[in-house]
Amino acid sequence: MAINRYRLNALVRKGNRSAKLVTRLLAKVDKLLGSILLGNTLVNVAAAAVTNIIVLRLFGQNDWAILSGTLAITFILLVFSEIMPKVLAASYPERIALPFSYILSPLITLFHPVVWVAGMLVKGFLRILGIKLHNDHSKTKATLEELRSMVLDAEHFLPRKHQKMLLNLVDLERITVNDVMVPRNQIESLNIDVNPIELRQQIITSHHTLMPVYAESQSNIIGILHIKRVLSLLQEEVIDAIQLREVLQEPYFIPSDTPLLKQLQQFQERHSRMGLVVDEYGELLGLVTLENILEEIVGDFTTQSPSQTGKYLRHSDGSMLLEGSSSLRDLNRKLGLHLPLGEAKTLNGLILEHLQDIPEPGTSLKIEGYAIEIIQTQDRAVKVARIFPTRPDLARPLP
C-alpha cells in the first residue's frame, strides 16, 4: 500500500514483470487485503493455540503459567509479526512489494473462496451504511495540486529554472486569456480610413509583425495584417486601401474565459499566432499572442518593442513608479510582489476596486501590506502610481 504508484507505473512501462504483478494485485485491493488479513489472522490464532497447548503440557492448569504464556506470545506477535515487518515494508515498499508479489498471488488464489464470502459480507454492510467503494485503486489520477506538489518536491533533481517552467505549465489550466492579454487601449492597430500616406507611415513605423486593422472605430476589427504580405505595396509612395484589404487575414476571436492551455492548442491547430479577445457581448477586450502564452511558461523574452519598455522605474529608497495599466501578473512575476489576483487584472483596476472611487493624485492606500501612492490620474484612471514593496504587516516585531 505504501509503494509509489507513479514509480510503479514507470516500471510497468519498462516491462518489469514484478511491477505488472503488483499492479494487478493493487487493482483488486479488497481481495489483496482480505487474503493478507486472512493469512495474518490464521498465523496469529495458530500461534496462540500452539502456545496454549505447550503451556498446558508443561505446567498443567496453572493460571499464572497460562497468563504468562498469553502475554509472551502477544508480545512476540506484536513485535516480530506486526510492528517490525510493517515498519520495514513501509520504509522499503518497493524492495518488499515486488518480490513478495509472487508469494501473495498464489495465496490470493488459495484463499479466494473464504475471501469472496467475507468480501460480499463487507460490501453488503457498507452498502447498508451508504458507503461507496472505488474498485480500482491502481489508476488513481493526480490532481493539479498534487502534480504541483510533486514538482516542488523534485527541487533536488530539477534545475530551478526547469522547475519553474513545469509549475507555470501546470498553472496554464487555471489561467485564462483574460489574465495575459494586451488591453484594448494598448493595442497598436492600423486605421484603414486614414489617408494613404499616413497609412503607409503607420506600417513603416510599426514594431510588430502582425497588426489588427480597423475601420471607423478601434472596436471594428476588419482583419489582421501580416507585414511581409504588404512589402510589395510599400514600394509605392501611397498605399491603396482596396489592395490592403485584399491581403488582410480574417480576424480570429477568442472568448475571454478560455484557459491558456486550451488556447495554446487552438493556436497550434489553426497555425495562428494572434487572437482578439472578446467578452460575452462580443465587445473587444484586447488581444493575445502565442508569445504571451509562451512567456507564461518560459518567462519573458529578451526582445521587446519600444512600447513595452520603461514601465518600471525604481528609486533609491526601494519604491517603484509603475504605470497604472501594468498587469498584476507581470508585477508579481517580474518584481517579486504578491498583489492579489482576482477580478482586477491591472494595477489601476486593483486600486479602483479597493477604493470604489476615482482617486485624486496624492491619495495613499495600503493593499495586502503594500503602501501605494497615486502620482497621476488621467481619463478617469490611475496613470502612474508609486508602490513601496515592503510589507509592514508581515514584518517581525522587534524583541
JOWOLIN-V640806 format. One record per backbone hydrogen bond with DSSP energy under -1.0 kcal/mol. CO is the residue of the C=O (numbers start at 1). NH is the residue of the N-H. If there is no record, write none. Layout:
co=CO nh=NH
co=CO nh=NH
This chain:
co=4 nh=8
co=5 nh=9
co=6 nh=10
co=7 nh=11
co=8 nh=12
co=9 nh=13
co=10 nh=14
co=11 nh=16
co=12 nh=15
co=16 nh=20
co=17 nh=21
co=18 nh=22
co=19 nh=23
co=20 nh=24
co=21 nh=25
co=22 nh=26
co=23 nh=27
co=25 nh=28
co=28 nh=32
co=29 nh=33
co=30 nh=34
co=31 nh=35
co=32 nh=36
co=33 nh=37
co=34 nh=38
co=35 nh=39
co=36 nh=40
co=37 nh=41
co=38 nh=42
co=39 nh=43
co=40 nh=44
co=41 nh=45
co=42 nh=46
co=43 nh=47
co=44 nh=48
co=45 nh=49
co=46 nh=50
co=47 nh=51
co=48 nh=52
co=49 nh=53
co=50 nh=54
co=51 nh=55
co=52 nh=56
co=53 nh=57
co=54 nh=58
co=55 nh=59
co=56 nh=60
co=60 nh=62
co=62 nh=66
co=63 nh=67
co=64 nh=68
co=65 nh=69
co=66 nh=70
co=67 nh=71
co=68 nh=72
co=69 nh=73
co=70 nh=74
co=71 nh=75
co=72 nh=76
co=73 nh=77
co=74 nh=78
co=75 nh=79
co=76 nh=80
co=77 nh=81
co=77 nh=82
co=78 nh=83
co=79 nh=84
co=82 nh=86
co=83 nh=87
co=84 nh=88
co=85 nh=89
co=86 nh=90
co=87 nh=91
co=88 nh=92
co=92 nh=96
co=93 nh=97
co=94 nh=98
co=96 nh=100
co=97 nh=101
co=99 nh=102
co=100 nh=104
co=101 nh=105
co=103 nh=107
co=104 nh=108
co=105 nh=109
co=106 nh=110
co=107 nh=111
co=111 nh=115
co=112 nh=116
co=113 nh=117
co=114 nh=118
co=115 nh=119
co=116 nh=120
co=117 nh=121
co=118 nh=122
co=119 nh=123
co=120 nh=124
co=121 nh=125
co=122 nh=126
co=123 nh=127
co=124 nh=128
co=125 nh=129
co=126 nh=131
co=143 nh=147
co=144 nh=148
co=145 nh=149
co=146 nh=150
co=147 nh=151
co=148 nh=152
co=149 nh=153
co=154 nh=157
co=154 nh=158
co=159 nh=163
co=160 nh=164
co=161 nh=165
co=162 nh=166
co=163 nh=167
co=164 nh=168
co=165 nh=169
co=166 nh=170
co=167 nh=171
co=170 nh=173
co=171 nh=174
co=172 nh=261
co=175 nh=260
co=176 nh=179
co=177 nh=181
co=182 nh=287
co=183 nh=186
co=184 nh=187
co=190 nh=214
co=191 nh=194
co=195 nh=199
co=196 nh=200
co=197 nh=201
co=198 nh=202
co=199 nh=203
co=200 nh=204
co=201 nh=205
co=209 nh=227
co=211 nh=225
co=212 nh=190
co=213 nh=222
co=213 nh=223
co=214 nh=192
co=215 nh=217
co=217 nh=220
co=219 nh=221
co=220 nh=215
co=223 nh=213
co=224 nh=249
co=225 nh=211
co=226 nh=229
co=227 nh=230
co=230 nh=234
co=233 nh=236
co=240 nh=244
co=241 nh=245
co=242 nh=246
co=249 nh=224
co=252 nh=276
co=254 nh=278
co=255 nh=258
co=256 nh=178
co=258 nh=177
co=259 nh=263
co=260 nh=264
co=261 nh=265
co=262 nh=266
co=263 nh=267
co=264 nh=268
co=265 nh=269
co=266 nh=270
co=267 nh=272
co=273 nh=290
co=275 nh=288
co=276 nh=254
co=277 nh=285
co=277 nh=286
co=278 nh=256
co=279 nh=282
co=283 nh=279
co=285 nh=184
co=286 nh=277
co=287 nh=182
co=288 nh=275
co=289 nh=293
co=290 nh=294
co=291 nh=295
co=294 nh=297
co=294 nh=298
co=295 nh=299
co=305 nh=308
co=306 nh=309
co=313 nh=321
co=315 nh=318
co=319 nh=315
co=320 nh=387
co=321 nh=313
co=322 nh=385
co=323 nh=326
co=324 nh=348
co=326 nh=347
co=327 nh=331
co=328 nh=332
co=329 nh=333
co=330 nh=334
co=331 nh=335
co=345 nh=328
co=346 nh=350
co=347 nh=351
co=348 nh=352
co=349 nh=353
co=350 nh=354
co=351 nh=355
co=352 nh=356
co=360 nh=363
co=363 nh=374
co=365 nh=372
co=367 nh=370
co=370 nh=367
co=371 nh=388
co=372 nh=365
co=373 nh=386
co=374 nh=362
co=376 nh=383
co=376 nh=384
co=381 nh=378
co=383 nh=324
co=384 nh=375
co=384 nh=376
co=385 nh=322
co=386 nh=373
co=387 nh=320
co=391 nh=394
